[in-house]
Amino acid sequence: MKVAVFPGSFDPVTTGHMDLIKRGAGMFDKLVLGVLVNPGKTPFFSLEERVEMLAWLTKDLANVSVKSFEGLLVEFLEQEQASVIVRGLRTAQDFEYELPLAQANMKLNQNADTVFLATAPEYSYISSSGVKEIYRFGGNIKEMVPDLVYKRFYARSEERGGTYAG
């Protein structure tokens, strides 16, 4: 069985992420979405919310599971008995950033291969940080995130008094 891990903060999950998840699910027997705990960032959505949203958004993909992790990605790979890391590439700069990470992961675990999926052109401009920035300044993010995420964004904003402190 070929198991792959698609790691990320998924804060928020975007339509680009969903495209890559569906495509990755079609390539592997099992795809584990690894929601990263990044102590260096203050997320918009809690870890639990991100895991829950991803689980709901992928409920119809029988071979996809969602788990959180912290620490080294290669340790999470071993825990999940996976040998492939799935990463999306939007730009040449993404490749320049991702290639050394892939090489470091392979150095730490020689069985850790990275598969790069080119983002579909209609999603190439979308990033989680860009979505939050557009939202912060009152722009429309409806086409950039799944409907569930869109609704949660605005519900969260109302909880915070109608503002996003980012």
C-alpha positions as a LaTeX table, in Angstrom:
\begin{tabular}{lrrr}
\hline
Residue & $x$ (\AA) & $y$ (\AA) & $z$ (\AA) \\
\hline
Met1 & 0.00 & 0.00 & 0.00 \\
Lys2 & 1.39 & 3.39 & $-1.01$ \\
Val3 & 0.81 & 5.95 & 1.75 \\
Ala4 & 1.50 & 9.66 & 1.34 \\
Val5 & 1.39 & 12.62 & 3.69 \\
Phe6 & 0.29 & 16.09 & 2.60 \\
Pro7 & 1.55 & 18.39 & 5.37 \\
Gly8 & 0.56 & 21.98 & 5.96 \\
Ser9 & $-0.84$ & 24.50 & 8.37 \\
Phe10 & $-4.10$ & 24.69 & 6.36 \\
Asp11 & $-4.87$ & 28.04 & 8.01 \\
Pro12 & $-7.20$ & 28.41 & 6.24 \\
Val13 & $-7.91$ & 25.51 & 3.90 \\
Thr14 & $-8.14$ & 26.98 & 0.40 \\
Thr15 & $-9.70$ & 25.83 & $-2.85$ \\
Gly16 & $-6.14$ & 25.22 & $-4.04$ \\
His17 & $-5.54$ & 22.86 & $-1.11$ \\
Met18 & $-8.76$ & 21.01 & $-1.92$ \\
Asp19 & $-7.71$ & 20.55 & $-5.54$ \\
Leu20 & $-4.35$ & 19.12 & $-4.46$ \\
Ile21 & $-6.00$ & 16.87 & $-1.85$ \\
Lys22 & $-8.40$ & 15.39 & $-4.41$ \\
Arg23 & $-5.62$ & 14.88 & $-6.94$ \\
Gly24 & $-3.31$ & 13.37 & $-4.31$ \\
Ala25 & $-6.06$ & 11.03 & $-3.12$ \\
Gly26 & $-6.29$ & 9.69 & $-6.66$ \\
Met27 & $-2.57$ & 8.96 & $-6.78$ \\
Phe28 & $-2.08$ & 7.04 & $-3.53$ \\
Asp29 & $-3.78$ & 4.23 & $-1.65$ \\
Lys30 & $-3.93$ & 6.42 & 1.44 \\
Leu31 & $-3.39$ & 10.16 & 1.86 \\
Val32 & $-2.87$ & 11.56 & 5.35 \\
Leu33 & $-3.38$ & 15.29 & 5.75 \\
Gly34 & $-0.87$ & 16.32 & 8.41 \\
Val35 & $-1.98$ & 19.54 & 10.06 \\
Leu36 & 1.15 & 21.14 & 11.40 \\
Val37 & 1.42 & 22.68 & 14.84 \\
Asn38 & 3.65 & 25.69 & 14.25 \\
Pro39 & 4.57 & 27.35 & 17.56 \\
Gly40 & 6.05 & 30.31 & 15.65 \\
Lys41 & 2.68 & 31.40 & 14.25 \\
Thr42 & $-0.61$ & 32.54 & 15.71 \\
Pro43 & $-3.24$ & 30.84 & 13.56 \\
Phe44 & $-6.60$ & 32.31 & 12.62 \\
Phe45 & $-8.25$ & 28.94 & 13.28 \\
Ser46 & $-7.30$ & 26.65 & 16.15 \\
Leu47 & $-5.63$ & 23.34 & 15.42 \\
Glu48 & $-8.83$ & 21.54 & 16.36 \\
Glu49 & $-10.89$ & 23.70 & 14.00 \\
Arg50 & $-8.51$ & 23.11 & 11.10 \\
Val51 & $-8.53$ & 19.33 & 11.65 \\
Glu52 & $-12.32$ & 19.30 & 11.98 \\
Met53 & $-12.86$ & 21.40 & 8.83 \\
Leu54 & $-10.48$ & 19.25 & 6.79 \\
Ala55 & $-12.16$ & 16.07 & 8.04 \\
Trp56 & $-15.57$ & 17.43 & 7.02 \\
Leu57 & $-14.32$ & 18.69 & 3.64 \\
Thr58 & $-12.75$ & 15.30 & 2.82 \\
Lys59 & $-15.46$ & 13.04 & 4.27 \\
Asp60 & $-16.32$ & 11.73 & 0.78 \\
Leu61 & $-12.71$ & 10.76 & 0.05 \\
Ala62 & $-12.52$ & 7.29 & 1.62 \\
Asn63 & $-8.72$ & 7.07 & 1.48 \\
Val64 & $-8.05$ & 10.45 & 3.12 \\
Ser65 & $-7.50$ & 10.92 & 6.85 \\
Val66 & $-6.65$ & 14.02 & 8.87 \\
Lys67 & $-4.23$ & 14.15 & 11.79 \\
Ser68 & $-2.27$ & 16.85 & 13.56 \\
Phe69 & 1.42 & 16.66 & 14.30 \\
Glu70 & 4.30 & 18.66 & 15.66 \\
Gly71 & 7.97 & 18.07 & 15.29 \\
Leu72 & 9.80 & 16.64 & 12.33 \\
Leu73 & 7.81 & 15.71 & 9.25 \\
Val74 & 9.92 & 12.58 & 8.72 \\
Glu75 & 8.91 & 11.36 & 12.19 \\
Phe76 & 5.25 & 11.86 & 11.28 \\
Leu77 & 5.89 & 9.95 & 8.04 \\
Glu78 & 7.29 & 7.03 & 10.02 \\
Gln79 & 4.37 & 7.16 & 12.45 \\
Glu80 & 1.93 & 6.96 & 9.52 \\
Gln81 & 4.01 & 4.31 & 7.70 \\
Ala82 & 4.20 & 6.67 & 4.72 \\
Ser83 & 7.03 & 7.06 & 2.26 \\
Val84 & 5.82 & 10.00 & 0.17 \\
Ile85 & 5.41 & 13.69 & 0.97 \\
Val86 & 3.00 & 15.62 & $-1.27$ \\
Arg87 & 3.68 & 19.32 & $-1.80$ \\
Gly88 & 1.98 & 21.81 & $-4.09$ \\
Leu89 & 3.89 & 24.28 & $-6.22$ \\
Arg90 & 2.35 & 27.56 & $-7.33$ \\
Thr91 & 5.47 & 29.38 & $-8.49$ \\
Ala92 & 9.16 & 28.95 & $-9.15$ \\
Gln93 & 9.76 & 30.53 & $-5.74$ \\
Asp94 & 7.76 & 27.71 & $-4.15$ \\
Phe95 & 10.10 & 25.22 & $-5.82$ \\
Glu96 & 13.15 & 27.11 & $-4.57$ \\
Tyr97 & 11.73 & 26.96 & $-1.05$ \\
Glu98 & 10.48 & 23.35 & $-1.20$ \\
Leu99 & 13.47 & 21.65 & $-2.87$ \\
Pro100 & 15.93 & 22.09 & 0.04 \\
Leu101 & 13.22 & 20.91 & 2.45 \\
Ala102 & 12.66 & 17.81 & 0.34 \\
Gln103 & 16.39 & 17.16 & 0.26 \\
Ala104 & 16.69 & 17.63 & 4.04 \\
Asn105 & 13.80 & 15.23 & 4.60 \\
Met106 & 15.48 & 12.67 & 2.37 \\
Lys107 & 18.73 & 13.12 & 4.28 \\
Leu108 & 16.86 & 12.47 & 7.55 \\
Asn109 & 14.95 & 9.52 & 6.08 \\
Gln110 & 16.24 & 8.04 & 2.83 \\
Asn111 & 12.80 & 6.57 & 2.14 \\
Ala112 & 11.08 & 9.98 & 2.24 \\
Asp113 & 10.38 & 10.92 & $-1.35$ \\
Thr114 & 8.66 & 14.20 & $-2.15$ \\
Val115 & 6.16 & 14.49 & $-4.98$ \\
Phe116 & 5.51 & 18.02 & $-6.23$ \\
Leu117 & 2.12 & 18.73 & $-7.76$ \\
Ala118 & 1.79 & 21.80 & $-9.92$ \\
Thr119 & $-1.15$ & 23.89 & $-8.78$ \\
Ala120 & $-3.94$ & 24.21 & $-11.32$ \\
Pro121 & $-3.69$ & 27.65 & $-12.97$ \\
Glu122 & $-7.01$ & 28.84 & $-11.55$ \\
Tyr123 & $-5.63$ & 28.39 & $-8.01$ \\
Ser124 & $-2.06$ & 29.56 & $-8.54$ \\
Tyr125 & $-2.60$ & 32.97 & $-6.95$ \\
Ile126 & $-4.21$ & 31.58 & $-3.78$ \\
Ser127 & $-2.25$ & 31.15 & $-0.56$ \\
Ser128 & $-3.47$ & 30.87 & 3.02 \\
Ser129 & $-1.55$ & 33.98 & 4.04 \\
Gly130 & $-2.91$ & 35.85 & 1.01 \\
Val131 & $-6.47$ & 34.86 & 1.90 \\
Lys132 & $-6.03$ & 36.19 & 5.44 \\
Glu133 & $-4.52$ & 39.44 & 4.12 \\
Ile134 & $-7.36$ & 39.99 & 1.64 \\
Tyr135 & $-9.89$ & 39.23 & 4.36 \\
Arg136 & $-8.14$ & 41.58 & 6.82 \\
Phe137 & $-8.59$ & 44.48 & 4.40 \\
Gly138 & $-12.20$ & 43.69 & 3.58 \\
Gly139 & $-11.68$ & 41.89 & 0.26 \\
Asn140 & $-13.86$ & 39.07 & $-1.01$ \\
Ile141 & $-12.39$ & 35.61 & $-0.31$ \\
Lys142 & $-15.46$ & 33.57 & $-1.31$ \\
Glu143 & $-13.85$ & 32.01 & $-4.40$ \\
Met144 & $-10.60$ & 31.26 & $-2.58$ \\
Val145 & $-11.88$ & 28.99 & 0.19 \\
Pro146 & $-14.48$ & 26.23 & 0.45 \\
Asp147 & $-17.92$ & 27.42 & 1.54 \\
Leu148 & $-17.55$ & 25.89 & 5.02 \\
Val149 & $-14.32$ & 27.83 & 5.57 \\
Tyr150 & $-15.88$ & 31.04 & 4.24 \\
Lys151 & $-18.74$ & 30.75 & 6.72 \\
Arg152 & $-16.36$ & 29.97 & 9.57 \\
Phe153 & $-14.21$ & 32.99 & 8.72 \\
Tyr154 & $-17.12$ & 35.35 & 9.10 \\
Ala155 & $-18.49$ & 33.58 & 12.18 \\
Arg156 & $-15.05$ & 33.89 & 13.78 \\
Ser157 & $-14.88$ & 37.54 & 12.85 \\
Glu158 & $-18.22$ & 38.18 & 14.55 \\
Glu159 & $-16.95$ & 36.38 & 17.68 \\
Arg160 & $-14.00$ & 38.80 & 17.69 \\
Gly161 & $-16.22$ & 41.85 & 17.43 \\
Gly162 & $-16.19$ & 42.07 & 13.64 \\
Thr163 & $-12.45$ & 42.49 & 13.31 \\
Tyr164 & $-9.55$ & 40.33 & 12.31 \\
Ala165 & $-6.41$ & 41.04 & 14.28 \\
Gly166 & $-4.34$ & 38.58 & 12.23 \\
\hline
\end{tabular}
